[in-house]
Amino acid sequence: MPNTPALVLTGATALHANNQVSAEQRDLAESILRSVGITLWVENESELDAVTAVSGSGPAYYFLLMEAMEKVAIDLGLTEATARLLVQQTALGAAKIALESSESPEQLRKRVTSPGGTTQRAIETFEQGGFTGLVARALHAARDRSIEMSKQSENN
């Protein structure tokens, strides 16, 4: 199943097929889903639970971060319209840089983090708050729930 960015033709869909699916059927499925974004094949059906955690639910994670940034920007004195536009354009720009770069997200982050600057202070605050661990727990929880839901549907 494509993720919600498929609505604007930038979706990400992982596909899996067993050996009973012909090459022609695989090509057809990929062709259809490629019309709404990127597609990739996973080797094992069980990988789809991780895909769900990362990509299926992923847009909501970015929206949550954007929501938080927008609320704080307003608290810092920006108008709602200005805060929203700055947050949206910054997210779009960061995603575009990540897509077009061969560098890892870590390398990109380090390139825009000036020693002793505002970005470094914010990153340190995220790290002190356990940001990476929180993301890990959230994605594991989503993956685990995907597994639970798969088992429930198998039993019905």
Buried (B, 14 or more C-beta within 10 A) or exposed (E): EBBBBBEEEBBBBBBBBEEEEEEEEBEEBBEEBEEBBBBEEBEEEEEBBBBBBBBBBBBEBEEEEBEEBBEEBBEEEBEEEEBBEBBEEEBEEBEEBEEEEEEEEEEBBEEEBEEEEEEBEEBEEEEEEEEEEEEEEBBEEBBEBBBEEBEEEEEE
